Amino acid sequence: MSASPTVDSAAEIPSTPTYQTTSLAESMMLLAMLTVFQRGIGFIRGVLFCRWLPAEQLGLWDLVFGFLMLAGPLVVLGIPGSFGRYVEHYRQKGELRTFLYRTTIATVGLAAIGCGLLWIFHEQAAVVLFKDASLAPIIPVVAITLIAVVGFNYFVELFIAMRQMRMVSALQFINSVLFAVIGLGLLLWYDTSAESVILSYGIACSVTVVMGSIVLTRDWKQMPLCDHVPMQSEFWKKLLPFAAWLWAINLLSNLFEVVDRYMIVHFSGLTAEESISLVGDYHSSRVVPWLMVAVANLFGGILLPHLSADWERGERSNVSQQLNLLLKASSMVMMAGAIVIGLTAPFLFEYVFEGKYGGGLAVLPWTLTYCVWYSLVGCAMLYFCCAEKTHVGAIVFGIGLAANVGLNALLLPMWGLTGAVIATALANAIAIVLALWLAHRYGMEIQKSTLLLAAAPFLLGLGWPAALAVWIVLLWQTCASNWVFDANEKQTLQDGVAVLTSKFRSRT
C-alpha cells in the first residue's frame, strides 16, 4: 500500500483512537448479556433442529459445522487472530491503515484460494468429511459458506481488537437471530435437510460481513495517513510468527473438540449413512451440556483481566487462590447442572426430540462428564495466559488430541458411539491432569480439594445415583467444614452472591 506523506506522524497521531471504543466495564457487561442471549437462542435453535431434522441430516450438519469452525482460522493462517495483539501497536505507530490493508488483502486472498480448492476437489472433500462421494454436491455450498464464516470471524476479531464491543455485540446478535430465523424458516418451507441449515448459516454470516464492511469503511476514513510504511518483509516477519503460533493452538484445540465425530465416520466400521446418523445421535447428547461449556468460558473471560492485574502486581499467590476457587466452584456447579440435566433428559429425548435419538440419551452421562472436564481445562488455561505461557496450551491440546485419536481407534470399533464418547471423556481427563500438572510446574499452588473436585465428574459417567450421592457429601462438607472450601473462599463466594443479589433487587 502506498501512503501519502502528509504530516509528521509522531505529532499527529492521537493518544486515543479516532474511532469510537467501548470501556472495559461496558465490554464485560455486553459480553455477559450477549452470551446469555446467544445461548438462549442457540439452545432453542438446537432443540428445534434435533426435533425437525432426521438423525442423518443432523449428523451431516454437525460434521459441516465442525469443519467450518476448524477451517475458518485454518485457511487464513490465523492472521485475524493476531489483531488483538497488533491493532493497537500499529495504531500508536500511525500505521494502522497499512496493517489493515495488508492483512485484509492476505485474508481475502487466502480465503479465496482455500475455498476455491475446496470447490475444485469437492468429491475428495466429501470422502474426507463424510466418507461418501455421493454427498459431493453439498461441498460447493460449504465452500461458499466458509467464505462468509471467514469474513464474519475477521470482523469479530477486528472490532474486538479495536475495542468496539458494541459493534461486536451487534454483529453476533444479528448473526444468531438471522441463523435461527432463516434456518428454521428454510426447514419449514424449503427443505428439511442439512443443506437448509448450512445455507441459513452462510446467509447470516454474509449479512454481518456486509455490516462490518460498512462500519470499517466509516472508521477507515477517520484513520490518519502514515508517512512511514514498513517494508513488506519487515512487516510479515513480525506478524507471521505470532499468527502461526495462534494458528497452531487454534488448530489443535479445534481438532481436539471435533476429531471424535470424524473418527466415528471413518473408524466405526459402519456405512456412511449409518455413521453420519450416529453423529446425529451424538449431537443430540451435546445440545444441553454444551451450554455449561459456554457459561464456563464466559466466566473465564471475565475473570482473566482481574487475574492478569494481580499477576502484574506480583500477587502470584492470589492468582493461584482465585483459580483454585474457580476450578472447585465450577466443578460443583457444573456437576449439579449435569445431574439435573441427566434426571430430566428422558423427558427431553422422549417428548421434545420425539424419541429419535435413543443413542444420544444412552451416552449422555459420558457427554456430560467430558463437557465438565473440557470446561475445567479452559479454566486451568487462564494460568498460562497470566504467565504468558500460552504455548503450553498447544502442548495440552496436542497430547489430548493424540489421546483422543488413539482411544477412539481402540474403543470405537468395540463399543460404537459409547466407546467414542468414553474415549473423548478419557482424553479430556488426560488434558485436565496435564494442564494442572504443567500449571503446578510453572508455579501454581494447587490444593488437594481442587484435585478431588477435578476428578469428581468421573462419577457422572457411572450413573446419576453415585454422582448425586457424592455431590451431596461434598455439599455437606462445604457447609460443615473448611476442607472443600476454606474460610476465605467461602467469604469470597458469599460476597459474590450478596453483590449479585443486591444488583438483582435494585433492578426489580
C-alpha positions, 0 to 999 in steps of 0.5 A: 500500500502506498501512503501519502506523506502528509504530516509528521506522524509522531505529532499527529497521531492521537493518544486515543483512537479516532474511532469510537471504543467501548470501556472495559466495564461496558465490554464485560457487561455486553459480553455477559448479556450477549452470551446469555442471549446467544445461548438462549437462542442457540439452545432453542435453535438446537432443540428445534433442529434435533426435533425437525431434522432426521438423525442423518441430516443432523449428523451431516450438519454437525460434521459441516459445522465442525469443519467450518469452525476448524477451517475458518482460522485454518485457511487464513493462517490465523492472521485475524487472530493476531489483531488483538495483539497488533491493532493497537501497536500499529495504531500508536505507530500511525500505521494502522491503515497499512496493517489493515490493508495488508492483512485484509488483502492476505485474508481475502486472498487466502480465503479465496484460494482455500475455498476455491480448492475446496470447490475444485476437489469437492468429491475428495472433500466429501470422502474426507468429511463424510466418507461418501462421494455421493454427498459431493454436491453439498461441498460447493455450498460449504465452500461458499459458506466458509467464505462468509464464516471467514469474513464474519470471524475477521470482523469479530476479531477486528472490532474486538481488537479495536475495542468496539464491543458494541459493534461486536455485540451487534454483529453476533446478535444479528448473526444468531437471530438471522441463523435461527430465523432463516434456518428454521424458516428454510426447514419449514418451507424449503427443505428439511435437510442439512443443506437448509441449515448450512445455507441459513448459516452462510446467509447470516454470516454474509449479512454481518460481513456486509455490516462490518464492511460498512462500519470499517469503511466509516472508521477507515476514513477517520484513520490518519495517513502514515508517512512511514510504511514498513517494508513488506518483509519487515512487516510479515516477519513480525506478524507471521510468527505470532499468527502461526503460533495462534494458528497452531493452538487454534488448530489443535484445540479445534481438532481436539473438540471435533476429531471424535465425530470424524473418527466415528465416520471413518473408524466405526466400521459402519456405512456412511449413512449409518455413521453420519446418523450416529453423529446425529445421535451424538449431537443430540447428547451435546445440545444441553451440556454444551451450554455449561461449556459456554457459561464456563468460558464466559466466566473465564473471560471475565475473570482473566483481566482481574487475574492478569492485574494481580499477576502484574502486581506480583500477587502470584499467590492470589492468582493461584487462590482465585483459580483454585476457587474457580476450578472447585466452584465450577466443578460443583456447579457444573456437576449439579447442572449435569445431574439435573440435566441427566434426571430430566433428559428422558423427558427431553429425548422422549417428548421434545426430540420425539424419541429419535435419538435413543443413542444420544440419551444412552451416552449422555452421562459420558457427554456430560462428564467430558463437557465438565472436564473440557470446561475445567481445562479452559479454566486451568488455561487462564494460568498460562495466559497470566504467565504468558505461557500460552504455548503450553496450551498447544502442548495440552491440546496436542497430547489430548488430541493424540489421546483422543485419536488413539482411544477412539481407534481402540474403543470405537470399533468395540463399543460404537458411539459409547466407546467414542464418547468414553474415549473423548471423556478419557482424553479430556481427563488426560488434558485436565491432569496435564494442564494442572500438572504443567500449571503446578510446574510453572508455579501454581499452588494447587490444593488437594480439594481442587484435585478431588473436585477435578476428578469428581465428574468421573462419577457422572459417567457411572450413573446419576445415583453415585454422582448425586450421592457424592455431590451431596457429601461434598455439599455437606462438607462445604457447609460443615467444614473448611476442607472443600472450601476454606474460610476465605473462599467461602467469604469470597463466594458469599460476597459474590452472591450478596453483590449479585443479589443486591444488583438483582433487587435494585433492578426489580 
